[in-house]
Amino acid sequence: MSDEEHHFESKADAGASKTYPQQAGTIRKNGYIVIKARPCKVVEVSTSKTGKHGHAKCHFVAIDIFNGKKLEDIVPSSHNCDVPHVNRTDYQLIDISEDGFVSLLTENGNTKDDLRLPTDDNLLSQIKSGFEEGKDLVVTVMSAMGEEQICALKDIGPKN
């Protein structure tokens, strides 16, 4: 045994991965998958039979959960695919700034000011009109692979 001290330079984060591996054959419709480095929700899965020497292949049709683009991928069913960790969190809406950012109240009482208003016109108009009417609004924020976006809205009644 040596008496030398070892010094490690830490340049990494906590090490929590943005994705986890899952066998392609076990991914189902309404599950999540990473296609072209984008987190997607699977809308269609079809499996082809094995060829003479080949693997069965899974054909995924999925929609990007943040920008709504349709993406497709074909993967051998025995291979692993990346699946994003998708989280949904509810925050109370405090304020909407002129530059399109929202101010949200977290569960522990802090404010979260780094989110933009959603690009979906329907959801955007609901949030703006509800806020102008003075309603208490709770927005659902979906986060995956380092991105966050408002995806839903709940009205919990008028402000007291």
Salt bridges, closest charged atoms under 4 A:
GLU9 OE1 - LYS11 NZ 3.12
ASP64 OD2 - ARG38 NE 2.57
GLU72 OE1 - HIS59 NE2 2.74
ASP90 OD2 - LYS154 NZ 2.94
ASP114 OD1 - LYS112 NZ 3.28
GLU133 OE1 - LYS135 NZ 3.24
GLU147 OE2 - ARG38 NH1 2.62
GLU148 OE1 - LYS112 NZ 2.89
ASP155 OD2 - LYS135 NZ 3.61
